[in-house]
Amino acid sequence: MFPFRRSSVRPRFHRRAASIALTLGLVTAAAPVVAQEAPHRGGPDADPDKSIAFYVGKDLTADGHPLIGGFGHEPSSHWVEVVPEQDHPDGATITVGVTEDADMPGELSEIPQVEHTYRYITSNYSEFTGLPAPLTNGGINEKNVAARDVWSNSREELWDMTPTDQTGPQYSDLARIAMERADTARDAVEILGDLIDTYGYSTYGGNSHLFADENEGWIFIEYSGGEGLWAAERLGSDEVRVSYPGYIKEFPTDALNGEDPDYLGSSNLVSFAEEQGWYDAATDDVFDLQEIYQQPFPTEQFEVGEIADPEDPAPYRNPISLEAELEELAPVSLQDMMRLVRDPRWSDDRSGYGHVAELRSDLVDPRLITLWVAPTAAVTAPYTPIAIGTQTLPEEFSQHRYLTAEASSTYLNPEFAEQEATEYATQTYKRLMYATCARPEEYLGEVTAAFEGFEASTIEEWQDVQQEAADVVEDGGDPAETLTTYTSSNALDGLALGNHLLDDVLARSRADGGLRTPSVEIDEGTTASARSQSMVLDGVSARDRMNCDLGGGWADGSTLDRQGEYGDPEDVPDYSAAHVTGRPAADDDAGGSQALILGFGGLVVGLVLGALTEGWRRRRA
């Protein structure tokens, strides 16, 4: 059996008791708290605001396998799920589309489900107004097809044309169906195109999908307007693509017969543009889909191969500049892709998760296919390897009510009581983001180093786990136990590390002048304090949202500047790996003994202070 990372398993009480003791010491010894205003994090309105995806062909990667990574940008709860393969009865249907509550309203409808759906890994979320939950932006399936969903604004004339009774699958429906049915990246594109041709498309303003398998990638764009417009472009082994937004530029007008190996599109893709006067074959040199059907990139234009100035954050919303960055990184490693998805230029409070997949062609069994998942923004959360053969994940990584739609106006279904009673990994890592990004100059470097060091060990261990799982397969066995045991242990180890970092950052901030009082306006006559005012971010630019961006990325440079050895396990602090399933506490756990001593010390201090307070109260009485 493979060795686990750490033999010490300390009861969580020890760490919490130590935290209480530390807090008591700070409260009794600290100087008077001085309120400090949080630093202004404003920026140009054109700064990064939405989801992002990266693709690197296998000829440009360090290990010869395509890489894909990215995340969705939604202000709601997120949770991880391994969806099993399933058989469905004749006549089974699925509900697709949007409701009248959507920004672009429509009507839900039923379309046929296929007889068999594949196993896949995804991050679900609960909120996009008018779209039934759970929602997804993709993931990876048992056929080694990975998917990322990314915004792609259609031109405003198409917005205006969109009917208010639109029907057909929306972006999440398409992502989920691709994971359920696609055997290759091209197959995913053809499935989505057929769905739109047959049932229509419900849009929120335009969207895109980035698909990849072990051989190639495909970009798929679906346009607003209610006309069933879509287009797809193949990405070869020597290409990179950044969807930020998703786009296709030059498109051959004779590629709509379904026989072109590199392009696919709806039958009306060219004719509709001609009818609208947006394209004239007699005068226009090329059929440029970005210019014809989409809105201009949100920032200044760049020539192919031109990288933006890292001191100017706005251009990083331009995919051409970012593609030049990717090419400069080549050969791109798994760790490089992890850093890209973690980059604080875009990994912030609205980043729902982090996904990275290395689409390997050398696996002995599809159950070893792996998606590296950060449960919320990877800037302050570690990646955990989850294989297709993984059977279960810790409840801490499943759905909870924090940030979940309707949680503030409804009561909990008792069936979910014990699930809800567990710690929620997304909330813990969100809290770490808030604590870290409130003072990023002080803490971001340490937090990043800790998670990179943790992941460096995980990457090495995962190689051993996959080899052990492969040996089990070759002996005719099921690798599920091997894969599940390690993934569950690693996920809870990462959560324990996150808790340790959170406690440390908060304790140091309390000692350094105390936690800041919000600098917000209070209406005259209002008696509630600043801490009780509305916490909603309203009426400011997107980059006023909580983020750790220090101007072009990390304190020590962008992803491009951080090439080199990935993480040092020595940078991982000694943390409490609590309640890890099946891992007994070691007898020689010196760290645990120290935590226990601190815990009892805090308890004694608390009891003494309580007794003194009670005696004083009685004397006063």
N, C-alpha and C positions, 0 to 999 in steps of 0.2 A: 504493500500500500504506500502511496506517496506520502512524504512528510508534510504535515501542516506547518504553517509559517511560525507560529508562536505556541509554546506549550503552556503559557500562563493564561488561565481563564479566571478573571476576578469577578466576584459578585458585584453587580452594578451599585449596590448599596455602598460599597467601599468608596467608589469614585464620587458618588453623590455626597456621602458624608464628608469626604475630604473637601469637596466644593463648598459645602455649608460651613465647614471650619474656616476655610480661606475667606469666605464672604464675611463671616463674623469678625475675623481679624481685621479685614479692610474697613468694616463699618466702625469698629471701635478705635482704629488707629488713624484713619484717613483724615486729611485736612478738610475744611468745609468745601462742599461741592460748588464748583463755579460753572454756571451754565455756559456752554459754548455753541456757537452756531455751526451747523454742518456746512462743509465747503460747498460752494455752488458747482453743480455738475451740468450746467446747461451747455448747449452746443447748437450748431446749425440745424435747421429743421430737416435738412437732407441727410442727417446722420443715420447710421444703420438702425433699422426698426423691425425687421421681419425675419422669417426663417431663412436658412441658408443650407446649401448642400455642395459637397466637393466630390469630384470624380477624378481618379488618376488611372490611366491605362497601364496594363501590366508591364509594358516596355519601359515605363518611367518609374517603376517601383523597385525598392531595394531587394525584395524577395521574388519578383516576377509574378506577383498576383495583383489583380486590380484592387483598388481601395476606394471605398465610398464612405462618406461621413456627413454629419449634419444634425440638425434639430428642428423642431417646430417651435413657433413663437406664439404661445397662448397664455393669457393670465388666468389659468384655472389649474385644478388638481391634475396630477399625472401619476400613473402607476404602471408597473411592468407586468406583462402577462405572456406566458407560453401557451398559445392556443393549440389544442390537439387537433390531429387530423380527424375528420368526421365523415360519416356516410349519411346521406339525406334521402328521405323517401320520395317517391314519385309525386310530383305536384307541389313540392316544397318551394316556398318563395321567400324573398327578403324584401324588407321595406327600404326604399331609397328616396333621396331627394331632400327638399327643405320645406319648412312650413311657412305660414303667412307671417310669422314673427321675424323671419330672416331679413337682413338688410335689403336683399333682392328677393322678395317673397316668391313662394311657389306652392306646390302641392305634393304631398307624399304619394308614392305609388308602389306597386308590387311588381317585382320582376322575378323570373324563375331562378331558383338555386340549382347548382349543378349536383350531380349524383355524389361526388366525392370532393372534399376540400382538404388542402394540405395543412400540415403543421407549420406554425410560424411563431416568431417572437416579435413583440411589438411593445410600444408605450402607448397606452390609452390615455385619453383625457375627457373632461366632462362638459366643456362649455365652448360653444360657438353659436351664438344666438340663432335659433331657428333650425338647428341641425341636431337631430336626436343623438344622444350619447349611448354607448361610448364611441368616441371619435378616435381616429388613428391617422398617422401620416406615413405609415409603412413600417419597415423592419427588415426581417430576412426570413425566408421560408426553407422548407426541407429540400427544395430543388436548387438551393444556393443562388436564389434570386433576391437581391436587396433592393429596397425602394426608399426614396426620400420624396416628400411632398413639399413644394416651395411655391410661394406667391408669384404671380406673373400678371400684372395689371394690363388688361386689354384697353384699347383706346376708348375714350369717353363716348364716342358715337355708338360703340357696341354696347356700352353700359345702358345708353338711352334706348336701344332697341330691345333689350331683354324683356320678355313678357312677364307680367306679374303673376301669371299662372303657370310658370315654367315647371316642367316635370323631368324626371330622369335622374340618374345617379349624380351625386355631388362629389367633391374632391376626396372626402374620407371614404365614401362608398367605393370609389375607384381604387384607392390605395389598398383597402381591405380585400377587395375582389382580386386584385393582382396577386396579393400574398396567398390567397386561397387557391388560385387556379394556375398561375404562370409557371411554366417549365424552364423558360429562358427569359432574358431581358427583352428580346424582340417579341416573344410570345406575350409578355405583359403589355407591350404597346399594341399589338394586334387585338388583344382581348378588350382593352379600353376603347380602341377605335371602333370595334364592332358594337360595344355597348352604347356608345354615343350615337352611332349611325342608326341603331335599332330603337333606343329608348329616349334619346335626347340627353341633355346635360343641364343640371341645375347649378348655376354659377353664383359666386359672391363678388365677381368682378374680373375673373380670369385666374388661371392657376397653371401649375406645371408639375410634372413628376420626373424624377431622375431614377432610372433603373440600371442595374448592373448585374452581371454574372461573371463567371471565371474567365470569360473570353472578351467581353465587350460591354459598353454602356449604351443607353438610349435616353434621349431627352424627349419628353412628350409634353406638348402645350395644348391646353384646352381654352378656347376663347369664349368670351361673353357674346351676347347678342341673340341667343335663341336660334341660331342657324346651324348648329351642329358642326361648327368649325373646329378642326384640330389638325395638328401637324407633329411629326416625329423625325428626329435625326439620329443616326447612329454615331457613336463615339468609339473610335478605334483604339487599338492597343498602344498607340503612340500619342494619344491626345489627353488633354485635361479639360475639365469643364467646372466652372463655378456658377451655380444658380443663385443669383442674388441681385435681381430676380432671375427666374428661369427664362431662357430666351433661345430662339433660333434666328439666325440672320439669313444668309443667302440660301435659297431653296430652289432646286431645279423644277421648272414648271411642267416638265414631262414625266415627273416621278409619281403620278397619282394613279398608275395602273396596278400598283401592288407588287410590281416585279423589281423595283429598284432595291438593291441590297442596303442602301444607306439612308433612304428617305421614305416616309409614308405620310399620308394626309387624307383628309376628307375630300370627297369627289368635287365639292364646290369651293375648295380652298382658293383657287385662282379665279374662277368665274365670278365669285361674289365680290372679290376685290375689284375686278373690272367693272362690275355693275355699279359699284359705289364710286367709281372714278378715282380709286386709290392706287390703281396700277394700270399701266398702258404698255402692252408688249411692244408697241411700235416705237416708243420713246424711252422707256425705262430699260437700263442696261441689265439690271438684276431684279429678281423677285425677292426682296428683303423683308422677311416676316416681322422682324423687330420694328422696322420703320412703318410697315403697312398696317399691322394689326395690334401693335402694342404701344405703350407709352414710352417716351424716352427714359433711359436710365436716370435715376434720381440725382446723379452727380455728373461732373464734367466728363467728357469723353477722353479715352486713352487709345493710343495706337497699340497694335498687337505687340506684346513684349515689353510694354512700358509699365513700370511699377510706380505707384503713387508715393508721395513724400510721407514717410511714417509719422512725421510731426503734425500732419493735417489729417484728422480723423474722417472728414466727410468723404473723400474719394474711396474709402474702403467699402462703400456700398456699390461700387462699380465693378462688375464681374470681370471686365477685361484686365484691369489692374491686378485683381486677385489671381487671375489665371497666370499672369506673368510671375507672380509670387510663387505659385505652385510649380511652375516650370523651373524656377530658380532653385527650388528645394530638391528637385530630382537628383538622384533616385530617392523617391519618397518612401519612408518607412511607416510601419504601423504607428510608431510613436510620434512621427511627424503629423500624421493625420489626427491623432489624439490631441496634440497641441493646437492644431488648427481649430478643431471643434471647441476646445477650451479657451481659445484666445479671447481676452476680455474686451476686444473691440466689438464683439457681437454676443458673447456669452454673458447674459445679464439677467435681470429679474424676470424678464418675459420668456427666457429660454426654458422650455419645458423639460428638457432632458438632453442627453448627448448620446448619439449612436455612431459607432465606427465598425465597419466590417472589412475584413481581408478575405476576398473571395478566392479561396484556395482550391486548386484543382488536384491536389495530391492527398486528399483525405481518403482513408480506407472505407469510410462509412458516412453517409449524410448526417447521422446523428452527432457527428463531431463539428458540424458547421457552427460557427460562433459569431455572435453579435456582442460587442463590447458596449455596455450600457452604463451611463451615469444617470441616476434617477431624477436629477434636476440639472440645472445649469452646471456644466462640467468645470466652470471656473472655480467652484467651491465644492465639488463632489468627485469622488473617485469612480473610475470605470471598473465594472465587474464583468468577467467573461461569462456569457450564458450560451450554452450549446443547445442545439435543436433537441438533443436527447435528454435535456434537463427536465425532470418530471414536475418539480415544485420549487417555489421560491419562498423565502421567509415572509410571513404575513406583514412584516414591517414594510415590505415593498409592494403590497397590494393596495387596493382602493381604500382611502380614508376620507373623512368629511372635511378636512382642511382644504379650503379653496374649491370645494366641490359645489357645483350648481345646486341651488335651493337649500344648502345646508343651514343657512341662517334663518330660514323661515319654516323649516320642517323638523320633525323629530326622527330619531334613529329607528329603523326597523330592527327589532330585537334579534333577528336572525344574524345581524352583522355585529352584535355586541362585542364578542371576543376579538374579532378582527379589528374593530375600531379601538379596542382597549390597548392594542399594541402601539409601540412607538411608530411614528410615520417617518420613513426615511426622507421623503421629499421635504417635510417640514423641518427636520433637523438640519438638512443641508441648506435650506432656505435661510434658516436662522444664522447659520455660519456665514452665508453670503452677506446678510445684513450687518453682522458684526464686523466682518472683514472689510467690506466695501465702504463702510462708514469711515474707515481710516486705512485706505488701501496702501498708502505709502509705508505704513508701519507693518501691516500684516500679510499683504498679498504674497510677497515673496516667500515667506515662511510656509503659508498654507499650500502654495503651489509646489514647493519643494517637498513637503510632507506627502502630498498625494502622488507626485511623480515617483518618489522613492518607494512608496507603497505599491504602485503599479509596476515599477521595475521588477520587484520581487514577484508580483503576480504573473507577469509575462513569462518569467523563467519557470515558475511553478506550473503554469498552464500548459507549457510544452510537455512537462512530465505527466500531467494529468491526461492530456490527449494521447500520449504514447501508451499509458496504462489502459486507457479506454480502448485504444486500437488493439492492444493485446487481448483484451477481453472479447472484442468482436471476432478476432481471428481464431479464438478458442471456441467460438460459437455462442458466446454469452451476450448479455444485454449490458451496455455501458452506462445505463441510467443511474445506477447507484453511485458509481465513481464520479460521474459528472455532477450529479445533484448534490452530493456531499460536499465536494469542493466549492461549488458555486455558492451554496448556502452559507458555508463557513466564511468564504471570502467576503460576501456581501455584508455579513454581520460584523466581521473584522473592520471593514471600511466604515461601517456605521459607528462602531466604537471609537475609531480614530476621529471621525467627524465630531463626535460628542466631546472627546478630549480637546480637540482644537477649539471648539466653541467655548468650553469652560475656560480655557486658557486665555483666549482673546477677550472674553467679557471680563475676566478677573483683572487683566492688565489694563483694560480701558477704565474699569472702575477705579483702579489705583491711580490712573493718570487723569485726575481731575473729575472723575465720575462720568457716568453715561449722560450724554448730552440731552438737555431739555429741548423739545421741538421748538423751532423758531417759526411760529405760525401766528396769524392774526386771530384775535379773540374779539368778538363783537362786544360793544359797550353794553353793560348790564348783564353780561354772561358771567356766571360764577364758576363754571367748570374750568379746570386748569388746562394748560396747553396740552398736556398728555391725554386729555379726554376729548380733544377736538377731532374733526374728521381726518382720517388717515388716507383719504383718497388723493391720488396724484391727478391733478386736473388743471387744464389750461396752460400747460407748459410743453416744451419740445420733448420729443421721444427720448433724448439722451439725458433728460433730467430724471429718467427712471433710474432706479438703483443699479449702479454698475461699478466695476473696478477699473475701468479704462483710465490709464494714466497718460494717455496721449500716444496712440499708436500701438497699444498693447500693454505688455508687462512693464514693470519698472526697469527691467534690464533688456528691453527691446521686444520687437514683434516676433511672431513665430519664425520668420525668416532668420532673425538674429539668434534664435535659441537652438539652432541646429547643434548636434553633437550628442554626447552621452545623455541618455534619458534617465534622469532621476538617480539618486543615491540612497539606498536603503538606510544609510547612516543618518539621513535627514528626517527619518520617521521617528517622532518622539515615542517614548514608552507609554503606551496607552492601555486602557482596560478593555480587553476583548470579552465583554460580558455576554451572558446567556447564549453562547454559541452551541447549537444543537450537537449533542454527542461528544462534547469535549470536556473531560474532567479537569478539575483544577489541579495544578501541579503542587506537590508538597513543598518544593523549594522556591516558591514564588516570592522572592524578596520584595519585588515591587508591590505585590498584593499585600504583603505584611506591612509595608510602609503605608499603603493606602488605608489599611485597617487601623493602624496606629493613629493616622491623621483623622480618620473617621471618629474613633473613640475620643480623640482629643477635642474635636469639634463638638461632640455630644457633651463632654464634660463642661466645656466652656459654655455651651448653651444652657445646661442645667444650673451652673453657678450663676450666670446672668439672670436666669429665670427666678432662682431663689432670692437673689438680692432685690430684684424688682418686686416680687411678691411681699417681701419683708417691708420694703419702703411703702408699698401700697397700704399695708395693714397699719403701719405707724401713722400714715396720713389719715386713715379712717378713724 
